[in-house]
Amino acid sequence: MNLDRAVLTVAGTVTLVSALLAAVVSPWWLLLTAFVGLNLLQSSFTGFCPAAIILRRLGVPGGCAFTDTRPAQTSETVQA
């Protein structure tokens, strides 16, 4: 499993668990669902995802969605 799929798995699991808790325990758990949705939305625009950072530190191999977007420094750019 790569980082992209792991982030989607975590987001989906948290959303389903919070919806279940909202139905069984309290509707206030829908705030967690809203938080996950807003985090996914901002991540789609900025590329910054706290879950991706945590999963990367846990050793999940990278995917194509959450990569370092800084240009690579090559020997040609160093010499210029």
MDAnalysis code that builds the backbone (N, CA, C; Angstrom):
import MDAnalysis as mda
import numpy as np

u = mda.Universe.empty(240, n_residues=80, atom_resindex=np.repeat(np.arange(80), 3), trajectory=True)
u.add_TopologyAttr("name", ["N", "CA", "C"] * 80)
u.add_TopologyAttr("resid", np.arange(1, 81))
u.add_TopologyAttr("resname", ["MET", "ASN", "LEU", "ASP", "ARG", "ALA", "VAL", "LEU", "THR", "VAL", "ALA", "GLY", "THR", "VAL", "THR", "LEU", "VAL", "SER", "ALA", "LEU", "LEU", "ALA", "ALA", "VAL", "VAL", "SER", "PRO", "TRP", "TRP", "LEU", "LEU", "LEU", "THR", "ALA", "PHE", "VAL", "GLY", "LEU", "ASN", "LEU", "LEU", "GLN", "SER", "SER", "PHE", "THR", "GLY", "PHE", "CYS", "PRO", "ALA", "ALA", "ILE", "ILE", "LEU", "ARG", "ARG", "LEU", "GLY", "VAL", "PRO", "GLY", "GLY", "CYS", "ALA", "PHE", "THR", "ASP", "THR", "ARG", "PRO", "ALA", "GLN", "THR", "SER", "GLU", "THR", "VAL", "GLN", "ALA"])
u.atoms.positions = np.array([
    [0.851, -1.173, 0.000],
    [0.000, 0.000, 0.000],
    [0.898, 1.238, 0.000],
    [0.611, 2.165, -0.906],
    [1.411, 3.378, -0.952],
    [0.744, 4.489, -0.131],
    [1.402, 5.620, -0.042],
    [0.960, 6.732, 0.801],
    [-0.398, 7.266, 0.376],
    [-0.641, 7.361, -0.919],
    [-1.920, 7.883, -1.415],
    [-3.088, 7.024, -0.942],
    [-2.964, 5.721, -1.110],
    [-4.035, 4.820, -0.695],
    [-4.178, 4.783, 0.827],
    [-3.071, 4.911, 1.538],
    [-3.134, 4.911, 3.001],
    [-3.884, 6.141, 3.516],
    [-3.636, 7.299, 2.917],
    [-4.346, 8.518, 3.320],
    [-5.842, 8.373, 3.051],
    [-6.193, 7.850, 1.896],
    [-7.609, 7.654, 1.580],
    [-8.249, 6.630, 2.517],
    [-7.508, 5.596, 2.882],
    [-8.022, 4.588, 3.808],
    [-8.276, 5.189, 5.186],
    [-7.340, 5.981, 5.679],
    [-7.510, 6.626, 6.982],
    [-8.694, 7.589, 6.945],
    [-8.775, 8.412, 5.904],
    [-9.866, 9.383, 5.801],
    [-11.225, 8.684, 5.726],
    [-11.320, 7.648, 4.944],
    [-12.578, 6.917, 4.830],
    [-12.968, 6.235, 6.120],
    [-12.001, 5.644, 6.802],
    [-12.274, 4.969, 8.071],
    [-12.737, 5.959, 9.131],
    [-12.042, 7.077, 9.257],
    [-12.434, 8.084, 10.252],
    [-13.815, 8.640, 9.931],
    [-14.114, 8.855, 8.672],
    [-15.430, 9.366, 8.283],
    [-16.531, 8.372, 8.638],
    [-16.328, 7.104, 8.320],
    [-17.343, 6.094, 8.640],
    [-17.523, 5.913, 10.147],
    [-16.423, 5.908, 10.885],
    [-16.514, 5.757, 12.339],
    [-17.221, 6.959, 12.957],
    [-16.906, 8.169, 12.502],
    [-17.559, 9.348, 13.072],
    [-19.045, 9.400, 12.697],
    [-19.410, 8.950, 11.506],
    [-20.830, 8.893, 11.144],
    [-21.564, 7.870, 12.007],
    [-20.928, 6.738, 12.277],
    [-21.526, 5.734, 13.151],
    [-21.686, 6.280, 14.572],
    [-20.656, 6.954, 15.074],
    [-20.734, 7.547, 16.406],
    [-21.799, 8.640, 16.470],
    [-21.971, 9.378, 15.390],
    [-23.020, 10.410, 15.356],
    [-24.399, 9.774, 15.433],
    [-24.573, 8.626, 14.817],
    [-25.868, 7.950, 14.843],
    [-26.147, 7.294, 16.193],
    [-25.095, 6.791, 16.840],
    [-25.280, 6.023, 18.063],
    [-25.093, 6.866, 19.326],
    [-24.092, 7.735, 19.341],
    [-23.719, 8.437, 20.567],
    [-24.257, 9.859, 20.601],
    [-23.776, 10.686, 19.661],
    [-24.142, 12.102, 19.675],
    [-23.924, 12.693, 18.287],
    [-24.817, 13.600, 17.863],
    [-24.616, 14.237, 16.559],
    [-23.385, 15.148, 16.501],
    [-22.802, 15.453, 17.633],
    [-21.584, 16.270, 17.647],
    [-20.422, 15.575, 16.945],
    [-20.490, 14.258, 16.792],
    [-19.437, 13.527, 16.092],
    [-19.386, 13.891, 14.612],
    [-20.424, 14.525, 14.095],
    [-20.401, 14.968, 12.693],
    [-19.358, 16.062, 12.470],
    [-18.949, 16.721, 13.542],
    [-17.862, 17.704, 13.409],
    [-16.567, 17.037, 12.952],
    [-16.329, 15.815, 13.413],
    [-15.147, 15.079, 12.959],
    [-15.258, 14.749, 11.475],
    [-16.445, 14.371, 11.033],
    [-16.668, 14.117, 9.607],
    [-16.400, 15.376, 8.790],
    [-16.888, 16.515, 9.273],
    [-16.657, 17.785, 8.583],
    [-15.170, 18.129, 8.555],
    [-14.472, 17.868, 9.651],
    [-13.035, 18.140, 9.702],
    [-12.283, 17.324, 8.659],
    [-12.610, 16.048, 8.554],
    [-11.953, 15.187, 7.565],
    [-12.236, 15.688, 6.152],
    [-13.488, 16.044, 5.885],
    [-13.839, 16.556, 4.559],
    [-13.116, 17.839, 4.218],
    [-13.051, 18.770, 5.178],
    [-12.341, 20.030, 4.933],
    [-10.847, 19.800, 4.744],
    [-10.286, 18.865, 5.499],
    [-8.872, 18.560, 5.349],
    [-8.581, 17.967, 3.980],
    [-9.463, 17.091, 3.488],
    [-9.278, 16.535, 2.142],
    [-9.386, 17.614, 1.080],
    [-10.317, 18.549, 1.280],
    [-10.493, 19.638, 0.322],
    [-9.261, 20.537, 0.274],
    [-8.770, 20.971, 1.427],
    [-7.595, 21.839, 1.416],
    [-6.367, 21.091, 0.913],
    [-6.288, 19.793, 1.185],
    [-5.171, 19.002, 0.695],
    [-5.160, 18.916, -0.834],
    [-6.342, 18.902, -1.434],
    [-6.411, 18.832, -2.900],
    [-5.884, 20.107, -3.542],
    [-5.996, 21.230, -2.847],
    [-5.501, 22.501, -3.395],
    [-4.048, 22.771, -3.036],
    [-3.642, 22.415, -1.813],
    [-2.317, 22.794, -1.338],
    [-1.295, 21.671, -1.417],
    [-1.749, 20.415, -1.393],
    [-0.818, 19.296, -1.357],
    [-0.304, 19.002, 0.037],
    [-0.736, 19.781, 1.049],
    [-0.322, 19.572, 2.431],
    [-1.350, 18.711, 3.140],
    [-0.902, 17.601, 3.702],
    [-1.807, 16.697, 4.406],
    [-1.105, 16.180, 5.656],
    [-1.615, 16.544, 6.839],
    [-0.984, 16.062, 8.072],
    [-0.958, 14.534, 8.169],
    [-2.000, 13.866, 7.696],
    [-2.016, 12.401, 7.735],
    [-0.892, 11.826, 6.875],
    [-0.623, 12.442, 5.741],
    [0.459, 11.960, 4.867],
    [1.812, 12.111, 5.555],
    [1.994, 13.190, 6.293],
    [3.253, 13.402, 7.007],
    [3.439, 12.320, 8.068],
    [2.380, 12.041, 8.825],
    [2.457, 11.026, 9.878],
    [2.701, 9.643, 9.279],
    [1.962, 9.312, 8.228],
    [2.133, 7.994, 7.607],
    [3.515, 7.844, 6.981],
    [4.048, 8.912, 6.400],
    [5.396, 8.861, 5.818],
    [6.425, 8.574, 6.910],
    [6.258, 9.226, 8.081],
    [7.180, 8.989, 9.196],
    [7.062, 7.566, 9.742],
    [5.895, 6.953, 9.565],
    [5.706, 5.568, 9.998],
    [6.258, 4.570, 8.983],
    [6.762, 5.064, 7.858],
    [7.423, 4.193, 6.893],
    [6.583, 3.741, 5.722],
    [5.419, 4.354, 5.517],
    [4.595, 3.994, 4.359],
    [5.279, 4.539, 3.107],
    [5.485, 3.720, 2.090],
    [6.160, 4.207, 0.881],
    [5.337, 5.266, 0.157],
    [6.026, 6.213, -0.446],
    [5.377, 7.351, -1.097],
    [4.559, 6.982, -2.309],
    [3.644, 7.878, -2.638],
    [2.827, 7.751, -3.839],
    [3.015, 8.983, -4.695],
    [2.211, 9.134, -5.714],
    [2.399, 10.258, -6.622],
    [1.680, 11.526, -6.160],
    [0.680, 11.428, -5.294],
    [-0.079, 12.611, -4.890],
    [0.658, 13.449, -3.861],
    [1.335, 12.823, -2.928],
    [2.013, 13.548, -1.863],
    [3.515, 13.440, -2.047],
    [4.029, 14.213, -2.967],
    [5.459, 14.225, -3.235],
    [6.011, 15.602, -2.945],
    [7.305, 15.680, -2.847],
    [7.963, 16.961, -2.640],
    [7.935, 17.716, -3.961],
    [7.298, 18.888, -3.996],
    [7.111, 19.615, -5.252],
    [8.235, 20.594, -5.545],
    [9.232, 20.651, -4.693],
    [10.358, 21.544, -4.967],
    [11.175, 20.979, -6.118],
    [11.699, 21.857, -6.987],
    [12.497, 21.350, -8.104],
    [13.777, 20.696, -7.611],
    [14.142, 19.611, -8.246],
    [15.356, 18.914, -7.875],
    [16.572, 19.752, -8.243],
    [17.567, 19.736, -7.364],
    [18.770, 20.498, -7.639],
    [19.779, 19.572, -8.310],
    [20.067, 19.890, -9.570],
    [20.999, 19.078, -10.337],
    [22.330, 19.793, -10.435],
    [23.298, 19.127, -11.001],
    [24.618, 19.734, -11.142],
    [24.558, 20.932, -12.108],
    [23.625, 20.912, -13.067],
    [23.494, 22.036, -13.997],
    [22.970, 23.280, -13.288],
    [22.037, 23.130, -12.346],
    [21.528, 24.284, -11.643],
    [22.529, 24.808, -10.621],
    [23.378, 23.946, -10.106],
    [24.403, 24.378, -9.147],
    [25.463, 25.207, -9.863],
    [25.841, 24.829, -11.089],
    [26.891, 25.523, -11.822],
    [26.418, 26.875, -12.342],
    [25.151, 27.057, -12.601],
    [24.644, 28.299, -13.189],
    [24.682, 29.460, -12.256],
])
